[in-house]
Amino acid sequence: MDDSSWEFVFMEDVQGHIEEHGVSGIEEFFKTKLGRWKDVEINIGITGNSGVGKSSFINAIRG
């Protein structure tokens, strides 16, 4: 396994939690770790000719 892969890092975190706390709190640990994707900031550029729906697309993905 590649030591830089996210799976390896995640499993190291899980192992560290279990070694420190046992399985106590493991459910909350997983919920926190798996929910972190919601906090990742991304930047997206939208390009295109005039009148092709760029603003409509942006409004649709923003909800």
Secondary structure, 3 states (H helix, E strand, C coil): CCCCCHHHHHHHHHHHHHHHHCCCCHHHHHHHHHHHHHHCCCCCCCCCCCCCCHHHHHHHHHC
